[in-house]
Amino acid sequence: MDAVEAQIDAHPETWDQTVYRNDCGTAYCYAGWAVTLTLGEGEWLRGDFLFHQVAHARAASLLGLTRCEANALFCANNSREDIALVSKHIRERAAEQGAAS
């Protein structure tokens, strides 16, 4: 999550929470950036329409999120402030689980 948020903060013009990847490949939502930063641009260049349909689940898996966390973090209506709040809660949950192990 750190890399995605660093990308969004450093280059906000490359962030569009309403699309996994825009048509020209210059902007991504949070989930889209998670896939791109982890697996590379080649994942999108396959031109596989199905991949766009499963990008949400793929990004959730890559980030180790529950379905509920992914839905909250990847919501198309999220502002950067919303993402920061959801991300904070996810990190707190992960820390609590780590301490309980």
Residue frames as qw, qx, qy, qz and C-alpha x, y, z in Angstrom:
[[0.000, 0.886, 0.464, 0.000, 0.00, 0.00, 0.00],
 [0.356, -0.709, 0.083, 0.603, 2.92, 2.32, 0.69],
 [0.349, -0.082, 0.570, 0.739, 4.09, 2.23, -2.93],
 [0.112, 0.635, 0.672, 0.364, 0.59, 2.91, -4.29],
 [0.199, -0.910, -0.316, 0.180, 0.04, 5.85, -1.97],
 [0.409, -0.533, 0.263, 0.693, 3.51, 7.23, -2.69],
 [0.299, 0.224, 0.649, 0.663, 2.72, 7.08, -6.44],
 [0.024, -0.792, -0.577, -0.199, -0.62, 8.83, -5.97],
 [0.325, -0.857, -0.137, 0.377, 0.89, 11.53, -3.76],
 [0.420, -0.402, 0.391, 0.714, 3.94, 12.14, -5.97],
 [0.017, 0.024, -0.625, -0.780, 1.96, 12.12, -9.24],
 [0.378, 0.364, 0.623, -0.580, -1.71, 12.90, -8.53],
 [0.483, 0.479, -0.272, -0.681, -2.30, 13.48, -12.24],
 [0.344, 0.221, -0.882, -0.236, -1.80, 9.71, -12.74],
 [0.075, 0.178, 0.893, -0.407, -4.59, 8.82, -10.31],
 [0.496, -0.092, -0.271, -0.820, -8.22, 8.43, -11.40],
 [0.321, -0.080, 0.839, -0.433, -10.22, 6.46, -8.85],
 [0.700, 0.331, 0.216, -0.594, -13.04, 5.90, -11.37],
 [0.829, 0.451, -0.284, -0.168, -11.10, 3.59, -13.75],
 [0.902, -0.293, 0.199, 0.245, -8.75, 0.65, -13.22],
 [0.465, -0.228, 0.410, 0.751, -6.69, 1.99, -16.14],
 [0.399, 0.705, 0.088, -0.580, -7.62, 4.75, -18.54],
 [0.837, 0.518, 0.171, -0.026, -7.55, 4.10, -22.29],
 [0.487, 0.781, -0.329, 0.212, -4.13, 5.64, -22.84],
 [0.859, -0.139, -0.360, 0.337, -2.55, 4.03, -19.77],
 [0.269, 0.487, -0.269, 0.786, -1.66, 7.28, -18.04],
 [0.381, -0.376, 0.374, -0.758, -3.97, 7.07, -15.03],
 [0.508, -0.134, -0.851, -0.005, -5.08, 4.30, -12.70],
 [0.617, -0.657, -0.064, -0.428, -7.24, 3.91, -9.63],
 [0.443, -0.631, 0.595, -0.226, -5.79, 2.57, -6.38],
 [0.885, 0.003, 0.463, -0.047, -6.37, -1.05, -7.46],
 [0.736, 0.666, -0.008, 0.119, -4.96, -0.33, -10.90],
 [0.104, 0.828, -0.497, 0.237, -1.79, 1.12, -9.41],
 [0.679, -0.426, 0.575, -0.162, -1.45, -1.88, -7.08],
 [0.907, 0.274, 0.313, 0.066, -1.50, -4.23, -10.07],
 [0.552, 0.798, -0.127, 0.206, 0.78, -2.05, -12.18],
 [0.116, -0.812, 0.519, -0.239, 3.40, -1.43, -9.50],
 [0.709, -0.333, 0.608, -0.131, 3.47, -5.10, -8.49],
 [0.795, 0.202, 0.559, 0.120, 3.13, -6.91, -11.82],
 [0.282, -0.248, 0.462, 0.804, 4.11, -4.27, -14.36],
 [0.413, 0.441, -0.091, -0.792, 2.42, -2.54, -17.26],
 [0.193, 0.171, -0.881, -0.398, 2.51, -5.76, -19.26],
 [0.167, 0.308, 0.883, -0.313, -0.49, -7.05, -17.34],
 [0.365, 0.643, 0.286, -0.609, -2.62, -4.33, -18.96],
 [0.228, 0.551, -0.525, -0.607, -1.02, -4.57, -22.39],
 [0.270, 0.051, 0.957, 0.097, -2.30, -8.12, -22.79],
 [0.361, 0.007, -0.354, -0.863, -5.54, -6.51, -23.94],
 [0.268, -0.245, -0.932, 0.012, -7.50, -9.11, -22.02],
 [0.382, -0.503, -0.165, -0.757, -10.92, -7.67, -21.23],
 [0.785, -0.429, -0.445, -0.031, -11.39, -10.29, -18.52],
 [0.566, -0.010, -0.395, 0.723, -8.31, -8.96, -16.74],
 [0.104, -0.347, 0.059, -0.930, -10.04, -5.62, -16.30],
 [0.685, -0.439, -0.326, -0.481, -12.99, -7.43, -14.77],
 [0.855, -0.356, -0.330, 0.182, -10.81, -9.19, -12.19],
 [0.365, 0.535, -0.304, 0.698, -8.39, -6.32, -11.47],
 [0.491, -0.639, 0.150, -0.573, -10.23, -5.56, -8.22],
 [0.949, -0.306, 0.031, -0.070, -9.77, -9.11, -6.91],
 [0.806, 0.306, -0.192, 0.470, -6.20, -9.30, -8.20],
 [0.111, 0.647, -0.284, 0.699, -5.23, -6.07, -6.45],
 [0.689, -0.572, 0.136, -0.424, -6.92, -7.18, -3.22],
 [0.983, -0.092, -0.062, 0.145, -4.95, -10.41, -3.29],
 [0.611, 0.466, -0.224, 0.600, -1.66, -8.64, -4.03],
 [0.083, -0.611, 0.284, -0.734, -2.23, -6.27, -1.11],
 [0.297, -0.079, -0.880, 0.363, -3.48, -8.97, 1.27],
 [0.338, -0.089, 0.182, -0.919, -6.86, -7.31, 1.76],
 [0.307, 0.323, 0.858, -0.254, -10.14, -8.85, 2.81],
 [0.164, 0.537, 0.666, 0.492, -13.09, -8.38, 0.47],
 [0.192, -0.891, -0.396, 0.111, -14.54, -5.74, 2.77],
 [0.400, -0.639, 0.158, 0.638, -11.23, -3.85, 2.97],
 [0.345, 0.060, 0.598, 0.721, -10.80, -3.96, -0.80],
 [0.060, 0.724, 0.621, 0.295, -14.32, -2.67, -1.38],
 [0.269, -0.894, -0.206, 0.293, -13.72, 0.21, 1.01],
 [0.425, -0.526, 0.323, 0.663, -10.27, 1.08, -0.36],
 [0.291, 0.063, 0.674, 0.677, -11.10, 0.73, -4.06],
 [0.226, 0.736, 0.589, -0.247, -14.45, 2.58, -4.00],
 [0.433, 0.481, 0.366, 0.669, -14.71, 4.79, -7.09],
 [0.143, -0.903, -0.236, -0.329, -16.03, 7.70, -5.01],
 [0.705, -0.520, -0.140, 0.462, -13.02, 7.80, -2.67],
 [0.147, 0.957, -0.193, 0.159, -11.12, 11.04, -2.32],
 [0.526, 0.431, -0.592, 0.432, -7.43, 10.95, -1.35],
 [0.290, -0.423, 0.515, -0.687, -8.53, 11.72, 2.20],
 [0.901, -0.098, 0.056, -0.419, -10.94, 8.75, 2.16],
 [0.848, 0.298, -0.413, 0.143, -8.13, 6.49, 0.99],
 [0.185, 0.497, -0.603, 0.596, -5.87, 7.72, 3.79],
 [0.579, -0.324, 0.391, -0.638, -8.53, 6.95, 6.39],
 [0.967, 0.058, -0.067, -0.239, -9.34, 3.48, 5.03],
 [0.677, 0.450, -0.499, 0.301, -5.65, 2.71, 4.64],
 [0.119, -0.514, 0.578, -0.622, -5.02, 3.73, 8.25],
 [0.794, -0.199, 0.287, -0.498, -7.73, 1.34, 9.47],
 [0.934, 0.259, -0.243, -0.030, -6.34, -1.50, 7.36],
 [0.429, 0.518, -0.581, 0.459, -2.84, -0.94, 8.73],
 [0.400, -0.430, 0.511, -0.628, -4.17, -0.85, 12.31],
 [0.936, -0.032, 0.084, -0.341, -6.04, -4.14, 11.75],
 [0.818, 0.386, -0.391, 0.171, -2.91, -5.74, 10.30],
 [0.127, 0.540, -0.603, 0.573, -0.81, -4.55, 13.26],
 [0.657, -0.313, 0.385, -0.568, -3.37, -5.91, 15.73],
 [0.975, 0.125, -0.082, -0.163, -3.41, -9.27, 13.98],
 [0.608, 0.505, -0.505, 0.346, 0.38, -9.35, 13.93],
 [0.159, -0.503, 0.581, -0.620, 0.53, -8.64, 17.65],
 [0.819, -0.171, 0.256, -0.484, -2.02, -11.37, 18.33],
 [0.863, 0.320, -0.386, -0.060, 0.01, -14.00, 16.47]]
